[in-house]
Amino acid sequence: MLNKVAIMQNRITPPRMQSGIVLIVALIVLIAMTIAAIALIRSTDLTNIIAGNLAFKQGATHAGDTGVEAAFAFLDNNNVGTFLHNDRPDQGYSANGNDPTRSPVAGQTWETFWQTLADANRIVTLPTDAAGNTVSYIIDRLCALPGDPASGASCTASTVASTSSPSGEEGGEKGITAPSATYYRITVRIAGPRNTVSFVQSIVTI
């Protein structure tokens, strides 16, 4: 009986030592999942930031309408006599829009150009609105020279055409006698939250 027990004990194999490979694999998987989760969070945050910046940019661009309306009101209120025949620097108005100093030179950004106008007090700045947008504008009459647009200022104006004809079916038609209208270029800069800057231009006639 004792011999059988001894033989059975000899046949029992001792437990093998654990190598720990499963633990290493599990740690690697956990690290990979953690990195993926961090990347997903960062991607979501970046998407939200981009969407927010686009919203601010769009809001600033829409605020440009305020500057266009204010500039047009200035033109409409002063479209009498010879007031608009000459520059009004303190009111952001130039009767000679072809003046090279009224546009950025080659290689100059609009922001740098605008700063030169601001330093010379040649822009009009409106009060900051409720959304935090500060609107400023300039007005350029599209003429080669100051003076009367009807005589010698070489202004860009709307074309006046006549359809009057002495014969045929058009014999009874009357020519168009409306005066041509002078064009004005309104440039608006909007500075909004998060250093948002937009520029808007409009061409109007009076």
FILUM-380881 format. One line per 10 residues: number of its first residue (from 0); their letters; for each residue x, y, z of N, C-alpha, C. Coordinates in nm, 3 decimals. Layout:
NUM	a	X/Y/Z/X/Y/Z/X/Y/Z | ...
//
This chain:
0	mlnkvaimqn	0.083/-0.121/0.000/0.000/0.000/0.000/0.085/0.124/0.000 | 0.193/0.119/0.078/0.282/0.234/0.084/0.352/0.256/-0.048 | 0.382/0.151/-0.117/0.450/0.163/-0.247/0.359/0.229/-0.349 | 0.229/0.191/-0.349/0.135/0.252/-0.442/0.121/0.400/-0.417 | 0.115/0.440/-0.290/0.102/0.583/-0.257/0.224/0.658/-0.305 | 0.341/0.597/-0.287/0.464/0.663/-0.330/0.465/0.681/-0.480 | 0.415/0.575/-0.551/0.413/0.583/-0.698/0.318/0.692/-0.743 | 0.199/0.701/-0.679/0.100/0.803/-0.717/0.154/0.942/-0.691 | 0.225/0.958/-0.580/0.282/1.090/-0.551/0.386/1.128/-0.654 | 0.462/1.029/-0.701/0.563/1.059/-0.802/0.500/1.100/-0.934
10	ritpprmqsg	0.377/1.046/-0.961/0.311/1.078/-1.088/0.241/1.214/-1.087 | 0.218/1.272/-0.972/0.152/1.403/-0.965/0.250/1.509/-1.013 | 0.209/1.581/-1.118/0.296/1.686/-1.174/0.271/1.816/-1.100 | 0.375/1.886/-1.067/0.358/2.014/-0.996/0.297/2.118/-1.089 | 0.222/2.217/-1.035/0.162/2.323/-1.119/0.271/2.403/-1.190 | 0.241/2.434/-1.318/0.337/2.510/-1.396/0.338/2.655/-1.352 | 0.454/2.718/-1.366/0.467/2.859/-1.331/0.392/2.945/-1.433 | 0.317/3.050/-1.388/0.246/3.141/-1.476/0.346/3.234/-1.544 | 0.334/3.246/-1.677/0.427/3.333/-1.750/0.381/3.479/-1.752 | 0.251/3.510/-1.728/0.200/3.648/-1.724/0.172/3.708/-1.860
20	ivlivalivl	0.169/3.628/-1.966/0.147/3.681/-2.100/0.007/3.738/-2.116 | -0.091/3.677/-2.050/-0.229/3.727/-2.059/-0.240/3.865/-1.999 | -0.172/3.886/-1.886/-0.174/4.017/-1.821/-0.112/4.124/-1.910 | -0.004/4.088/-1.976/0.064/4.184/-2.065/-0.027/4.222/-2.182 | -0.092/4.118/-2.240/-0.184/4.145/-2.351/-0.300/4.234/-2.305 | -0.353/4.206/-2.187/-0.464/4.285/-2.135/-0.423/4.431/-2.114 | -0.301/4.451/-2.062/-0.252/4.587/-2.042/-0.237/4.661/-2.175 | -0.186/4.589/-2.275/-0.170/4.651/-2.407/-0.306/4.692/-2.465 | -0.404/4.603/-2.451/-0.539/4.634/-2.500/-0.597/4.755/-2.427 | -0.579/4.758/-2.294/-0.630/4.871/-2.216/-0.563/5.003/-2.259
30	iamtiaaial	-0.433/4.998/-2.283/-0.361/5.119/-2.325/-0.414/5.165/-2.461 | -0.434/5.069/-2.553/-0.485/5.104/-2.686/-0.624/5.166/-2.675 | -0.711/5.109/-2.592/-0.846/5.163/-2.574/-0.842/5.302/-2.512 | -0.750/5.322/-2.417/-0.737/5.455/-2.355/-0.693/5.559/-2.456 | -0.595/5.524/-2.539/-0.548/5.617/-2.642/-0.661/5.650/-2.740 | -0.737/5.549/-2.779/-0.849/5.570/-2.872/-0.955/5.662/-2.810 | -0.982/5.642/-2.681/-1.081/5.727/-2.614/-1.034/5.872/-2.606 | -0.905/5.891/-2.575/-0.850/6.028/-2.569/-0.857/6.094/-2.706 | -0.822/6.018/-2.811/-0.828/6.073/-2.947/-0.970/6.112/-2.985 | -1.068/6.029/-2.946/-1.208/6.060/-2.975/-1.253/6.186/-2.904
40	irstdltnii	-1.213/6.201/-2.778/-1.251/6.320/-2.702/-1.189/6.445/-2.763 | -1.059/6.434/-2.800/-0.993/6.549/-2.862/-1.056/6.584/-2.996 | -1.095/6.483/-3.073/-1.159/6.508/-3.201/-1.293/6.577/-3.182 | -1.368/6.534/-3.081/-1.498/6.597/-3.053/-1.479/6.742/-3.010 | -1.381/6.766/-2.924/-1.354/6.904/-2.880/-1.312/6.991/-2.998 | -1.227/6.937/-3.086/-1.181/7.014/-3.203/-1.298/7.047/-3.295 | -1.389/6.950/-3.313/-1.506/6.975/-3.397/-1.592/7.085/-3.339 | -1.610/7.083/-3.207/-1.690/7.187/-3.141/-1.624/7.325/-3.155 | -1.491/7.328/-3.144/-1.419/7.455/-3.157/-1.435/7.510/-3.298 | -1.420/7.421/-3.398/-1.434/7.465/-3.538/-1.575/7.515/-3.564
50	agnlafkqga	-1.674/7.442/-3.515/-1.813/7.485/-3.535/-1.838/7.619/-3.467 | -1.782/7.636/-3.347/-1.798/7.764/-3.278/-1.732/7.879/-3.353 | -1.611/7.855/-3.406/-1.543/7.959/-3.481/-1.619/7.996/-3.608 | -1.675/7.895/-3.676/-1.754/7.923/-3.795/-1.879/8.004/-3.761 | -1.938/7.974/-3.646/-2.056/8.050/-3.605/-2.020/8.195/-3.576 | -1.906/8.218/-3.509/-1.863/8.355/-3.483/-1.831/8.427/-3.614 | -1.768/8.355/-3.707/-1.734/8.414/-3.837/-1.861/8.454/-3.912 | -1.958/8.366/-3.912/-2.083/8.394/-3.981/-2.156/8.510/-3.914 | -2.155/8.511/-3.781/-2.219/8.621/-3.709/-2.153/8.754/-3.739 | -2.020/8.754/-3.748/-1.948/8.877/-3.780/-1.981/8.925/-3.920
60	thagdtgvea	-1.989/8.830/-4.015/-2.021/8.868/-4.152/-2.161/8.927/-4.161 | -2.256/8.868/-4.090/-2.392/8.921/-4.090/-2.397/9.061/-4.028 | -2.311/9.083/-3.929/-2.308/9.216/-3.866/-2.260/9.323/-3.963 | -2.197/9.281/-4.074/-2.152/9.377/-4.174/-2.267/9.454/-4.236 | -2.388/9.397/-4.234/-2.504/9.467/-4.288/-2.527/9.600/-4.215 | -2.494/9.601/-4.086/-2.511/9.724/-4.008/-2.423/9.835/-4.063 | -2.298/9.799/-4.097/-2.207/9.898/-4.153/-2.251/9.947/-4.289 | -2.299/9.855/-4.374/-2.348/9.894/-4.507/-2.466/9.990/-4.494 | -2.559/9.958/-4.404/-2.676/10.043/-4.386/-2.637/10.181/-4.333 | -2.542/10.185/-4.239/-2.498/10.314/-4.184/-2.429/10.398/-4.291
70	afafldnnnv	-2.346/10.335/-4.372/-2.277/10.407/-4.479/-2.376/10.458/-4.583 | -2.473/10.375/-4.619/-2.573/10.418/-4.717/-2.656/10.534/-4.663 | -2.687/10.528/-4.533/-2.763/10.639/-4.472/-2.682/10.768/-4.479 | -2.551/10.759/-4.459/-2.464/10.878/-4.471/-2.472/10.935/-4.612 | -2.463/10.848/-4.713/-2.469/10.895/-4.852/-2.606/10.956/-4.883 | -2.710/10.890/-4.840/-2.845/10.937/-4.870/-2.874/11.071/-4.803 | -2.824/11.088/-4.681/-2.850/11.212/-4.608/-2.768/11.330/-4.661 | -2.658/11.300/-4.729/-2.568/11.407/-4.775/-2.563/11.420/-4.928 | -2.658/11.356/-4.994/-2.661/11.361/-5.140/-2.730/11.488/-5.190 | -2.684/11.600/-5.141/-2.737/11.730/-5.182/-2.620/11.825/-5.204
80	gtflhndrpd	-2.635/11.913/-5.301/-2.531/12.012/-5.325/-2.400/11.946/-5.365 | -2.292/12.000/-5.311/-2.157/11.953/-5.347/-2.088/11.879/-5.233 | -2.163/11.838/-5.133/-2.103/11.776/-5.015/-2.022/11.652/-5.052 | -2.074/11.569/-5.140/-2.007/11.444/-5.176/-1.907/11.462/-5.290 | -1.884/11.585/-5.333/-1.788/11.609/-5.441/-1.643/11.607/-5.392 | -1.625/11.616/-5.263/-1.489/11.622/-5.207/-1.474/11.522/-5.092 | -1.350/11.492/-5.059/-1.321/11.398/-4.951/-1.374/11.448/-4.818 | -1.420/11.354/-4.736/-1.459/11.381/-4.598/-1.385/11.279/-4.511 | -1.254/11.299/-4.490/-1.171/11.198/-4.423/-1.223/11.157/-4.286 | -1.270/11.253/-4.208/-1.316/11.221/-4.073/-1.446/11.141/-4.073
90	qgysangndp	-1.510/11.131/-4.190/-1.633/11.054/-4.201/-1.615/10.932/-4.292 | -1.489/10.898/-4.314/-1.458/10.777/-4.390/-1.492/10.783/-4.537 | -1.510/10.904/-4.591/-1.555/10.917/-4.730/-1.445/10.973/-4.819 | -1.430/10.911/-4.936/-1.337/10.958/-5.037/-1.411/10.979/-5.168 | -1.398/11.099/-5.225/-1.462/11.128/-5.353/-1.385/11.069/-5.469 | -1.263/11.023/-5.444/-1.177/10.965/-5.547/-1.143/10.823/-5.508 | -1.231/10.730/-5.545/-1.209/10.590/-5.509/-1.095/10.526/-5.583 | -1.049/10.589/-5.691/-0.935/10.534/-5.766/-0.801/10.572/-5.705 | -0.803/10.648/-5.597/-0.679/10.684/-5.527/-0.613/10.556/-5.476 | -0.486/10.531/-5.512/-0.419/10.407/-5.470/-0.416/10.388/-5.319
100	trspvagqtw	-0.423/10.498/-5.244/-0.418/10.484/-5.098/-0.550/10.431/-5.042 | -0.651/10.413/-5.126/-0.780/10.363/-5.079/-0.794/10.212/-5.099 | -0.688/10.147/-5.138/-0.688/10.001/-5.154/-0.553/9.946/-5.109 | -0.549/9.822/-5.064/-0.420/9.762/-5.024/-0.324/9.754/-5.142 | -0.199/9.779/-5.115/-0.097/9.765/-5.220/-0.061/9.618/-5.232 | 0.016/9.585/-5.335/0.055/9.446/-5.358/0.129/9.390/-5.237 | 0.085/9.276/-5.189/0.149/9.211/-5.075/0.100/9.259/-4.940 | 0.011/9.357/-4.938/-0.040/9.410/-4.811/-0.173/9.345/-4.779 | -0.191/9.303/-4.656/-0.317/9.243/-4.617/-0.421/9.351/-4.591 | -0.547/9.311/-4.596/-0.654/9.406/-4.567/-0.645/9.455/-4.423
110	etfwqtlada	-0.604/9.368/-4.334/-0.594/9.408/-4.193/-0.489/9.516/-4.174 | -0.374/9.500/-4.239/-0.269/9.602/-4.230/-0.315/9.732/-4.295 | -0.379/9.720/-4.411/-0.430/9.839/-4.481/-0.531/9.914/-4.393 | -0.618/9.838/-4.330/-0.722/9.901/-4.246/-0.660/9.974/-4.128 | -0.554/9.917/-4.075/-0.488/9.981/-3.962/-0.427/10.115/-4.003 | -0.375/10.124/-4.126/-0.321/10.252/-4.173/-0.431/10.356/-4.183 | -0.550/10.315/-4.228/-0.663/10.408/-4.234/-0.707/10.451/-4.094 | -0.707/10.354/-4.002/-0.746/10.387/-3.865/-0.648/10.484/-3.801 | -0.519/10.463/-3.828/-0.418/10.553/-3.772/-0.434/10.695/-3.827 | -0.486/10.707/-3.949/-0.505/10.838/-4.010/-0.645/10.893/-3.984
120	nrivtlptda	-0.723/10.825/-3.898/-0.860/10.868/-3.865/-0.947/10.882/-3.990 | -0.938/10.781/-4.077/-1.015/10.787/-4.201/-1.120/10.676/-4.208 | -1.158/10.623/-4.094/-1.264/10.523/-4.090/-1.370/10.569/-3.991 | -1.489/10.512/-4.004/-1.598/10.538/-3.911/-1.623/10.409/-3.833 | -1.623/10.417/-3.702/-1.645/10.299/-3.617/-1.776/10.314/-3.542 | -1.859/10.214/-3.553/-1.989/10.214/-3.485/-1.975/10.152/-3.346 | -2.070/10.180/-3.257/-2.064/10.119/-3.123/-2.071/9.966/-3.132 | -2.005/9.900/-3.040/-2.005/9.754/-3.035/-2.147/9.703/-3.007 | -2.190/9.602/-3.086/-2.326/9.552/-3.069/-2.334/9.451/-2.955 | -2.454/9.399/-2.931/-2.477/9.308/-2.818/-2.400/9.177/-2.832
130	agntvsyiid	-2.367/9.138/-2.956/-2.294/9.014/-2.978/-2.143/9.033/-2.968 | -2.098/9.155/-2.941/-1.956/9.180/-2.927/-1.886/9.213/-3.057 | -1.962/9.247/-3.162/-1.903/9.283/-3.291/-1.885/9.434/-3.302 | -1.765/9.475/-3.341/-1.735/9.617/-3.363/-1.723/9.640/-3.514 | -1.810/9.724/-3.567/-1.820/9.746/-3.711/-1.761/9.882/-3.746 | -1.677/9.885/-3.849/-1.623/10.011/-3.901/-1.632/10.008/-4.053 | -1.635/10.126/-4.115/-1.651/10.128/-4.260/-1.583/10.248/-4.323 | -1.562/10.238/-4.455/-1.518/10.350/-4.538/-1.605/10.351/-4.662 | -1.613/10.467/-4.728/-1.692/10.481/-4.849/-1.602/10.542/-4.957 | -1.603/10.483/-5.075/-1.526/10.534/-5.188/-1.620/10.560/-5.305
140	rlcalpgdpa	-1.623/10.685/-5.350/-1.696/10.715/-5.473/-1.610/10.666/-5.589 | -1.668/10.590/-5.680/-1.591/10.531/-5.788/-1.570/10.633/-5.900 | -1.484/10.729/-5.869/-1.448/10.835/-5.963/-1.297/10.846/-5.970 | -1.248/10.895/-6.083/-1.103/10.912/-6.100/-1.054/11.039/-6.033 | -1.145/11.136/-6.013/-1.107/11.265/-5.956/-1.217/11.315/-5.864 | -1.183/11.404/-5.772/-1.289/11.471/-5.695/-1.367/11.565/-5.786 | -1.474/11.621/-5.732/-1.552/11.718/-5.808/-1.688/11.667/-5.849 | -1.751/11.741/-5.937/-1.885/11.710/-5.983/-1.882/11.584/-6.070 | -1.957/11.480/-6.036/-1.955/11.358/-6.117/-2.010/11.379/-6.258 | -2.084/11.486/-6.277/-2.142/11.512/-6.409/-2.047/11.587/-6.501
150	sgasctastv	-1.936/11.636/-6.448/-1.846/11.715/-6.532/-1.701/11.703/-6.485 | -1.628/11.611/-6.545/-1.485/11.605/-6.523/-1.434/11.513/-6.417 | -1.520/11.453/-6.334/-1.471/11.364/-6.228/-1.444/11.223/-6.278 | -1.489/11.194/-6.401/-1.469/11.061/-6.461/-1.518/10.951/-6.369 | -1.645/10.956/-6.336/-1.703/10.858/-6.243/-1.756/10.737/-6.318 | -1.752/10.625/-6.250/-1.818/10.506/-6.300/-1.966/10.520/-6.269 | -2.048/10.517/-6.372/-2.192/10.540/-6.351/-2.272/10.440/-6.432 | -2.400/10.429/-6.398/-2.488/10.339/-6.471/-2.510/10.391/-6.612 | -2.526/10.300/-6.704/-2.543/10.337/-6.844/-2.687/10.377/-6.871 | -2.705/10.485/-6.946/-2.838/10.530/-6.987/-2.852/10.504/-7.136
160	astsspsgee	-2.949/10.422/-7.172/-2.970/10.388/-7.313/-3.105/10.437/-7.360 | -3.119/10.462/-7.490/-3.244/10.507/-7.547/-3.297/10.404/-7.644 | -3.426/10.380/-7.642/-3.488/10.286/-7.735/-3.571/10.359/-7.840 | -3.559/10.489/-7.847/-3.639/10.568/-7.941/-3.592/10.542/-8.084 | -3.685/10.527/-8.175/-3.653/10.502/-8.315/-3.753/10.574/-8.404 | -3.710/10.632/-8.516/-3.801/10.710/-8.600/-3.891/10.625/-8.689 | -3.868/10.495/-8.697/-3.948/10.415/-8.788/-3.981/10.281/-8.727 | -4.068/10.205/-8.797/-4.102/10.070/-8.753/-4.190/10.070/-8.630 | -4.195/9.956/-8.564/-4.281/9.942/-8.447/-4.233/10.028/-8.332 | -4.105/10.068/-8.332/-4.050/10.146/-8.222/-4.071/10.296/-8.242
170	ggekgitaps	-4.140/10.333/-8.350/-4.156/10.475/-8.380/-4.225/10.552/-8.270 | -4.316/10.487/-8.196/-4.388/10.559/-8.092/-4.325/10.551/-7.955 | -4.211/10.482/-7.945/-4.147/10.467/-7.814/-4.068/10.592/-7.779 | -4.055/10.614/-7.651/-3.980/10.729/-7.601/-3.846/10.684/-7.545 | -3.746/10.767/-7.563/-3.615/10.735/-7.509/-3.610/10.748/-7.358 | -3.517/10.676/-7.297/-3.497/10.685/-7.153/-3.423/10.814/-7.122 | -3.481/10.892/-7.036/-3.421/11.022/-7.005/-3.372/11.031/-6.861 | -3.378/10.920/-6.787/-3.334/10.923/-6.647/-3.184/10.947/-6.639 | -3.137/11.029/-6.545/-2.993/11.054/-6.533/-2.919/10.930/-6.483 | -2.792/10.918/-6.519/-2.712/10.806/-6.472/-2.683/10.822/-6.324
180	atyyritvri	-2.661/10.709/-6.257/-2.636/10.711/-6.113/-2.489/10.679/-6.087 | -2.428/10.749/-5.992/-2.288/10.726/-5.955/-2.278/10.609/-5.860 | -2.175/10.532/-5.876/-2.153/10.416/-5.791/-2.063/10.453/-5.672 | -2.094/10.390/-5.559/-2.014/10.406/-5.438/-1.980/10.267/-5.384 | -1.854/10.251/-5.343/-1.810/10.124/-5.285/-1.800/10.139/-5.134 | -1.870/10.054/-5.064/-1.868/10.054/-4.917/-1.788/9.933/-4.870 | -1.684/9.958/-4.793/-1.603/9.849/-4.737/-1.622/9.848/-4.586 | -1.658/9.734/-4.533/-1.690/9.721/-4.391/-1.597/9.617/-4.327 | -1.544/9.651/-4.213/-1.465/9.557/-4.133/-1.540/9.526/-4.005 | -1.546/9.398/-3.971/-1.614/9.357/-3.848/-1.515/9.281/-3.761
190	agprntvsfv	-1.495/9.328/-3.640/-1.409/9.260/-3.543/-1.500/9.200/-3.436 | -1.500/9.067/-3.426/-1.590/9.001/-3.333/-1.518/8.925/-3.224 | -1.591/8.845/-3.146/-1.531/8.766/-3.038/-1.430/8.666/-3.092 | -1.339/8.621/-3.004/-1.236/8.523/-3.037/-1.149/8.570/-3.154 | -1.123/8.699/-3.160/-1.037/8.757/-3.264/-1.090/8.733/-3.405 | -1.221/8.724/-3.417/-1.283/8.706/-3.547/-1.281/8.838/-3.624 | -1.236/8.833/-3.750/-1.231/8.952/-3.834/-1.288/8.917/-3.971 | -1.384/8.998/-4.018/-1.442/8.980/-4.151/-1.444/9.113/-4.224 | -1.433/9.104/-4.356/-1.446/9.221/-4.442/-1.559/9.198/-4.542 | -1.639/9.300/-4.562/-1.752/9.292/-4.654/-1.750/9.417/-4.744
200	qsivti	-1.775/9.397/-4.872/-1.784/9.510/-4.965/-1.918/9.508/-5.037 | -1.972/9.628/-5.060/-2.097/9.643/-5.133/-2.083/9.761/-5.229 | -2.150/9.752/-5.343/-2.156/9.861/-5.438/-2.299/9.913/-5.438 | -2.317/10.043/-5.416/-2.451/10.101/-5.411/-2.455/10.224/-5.503 | -2.576/10.264/-5.537/-2.598/10.386/-5.612/-2.704/10.469/-5.541 | -2.702/10.596/-5.570/-2.802/10.685/-5.510/-2.875/10.757/-5.623
//
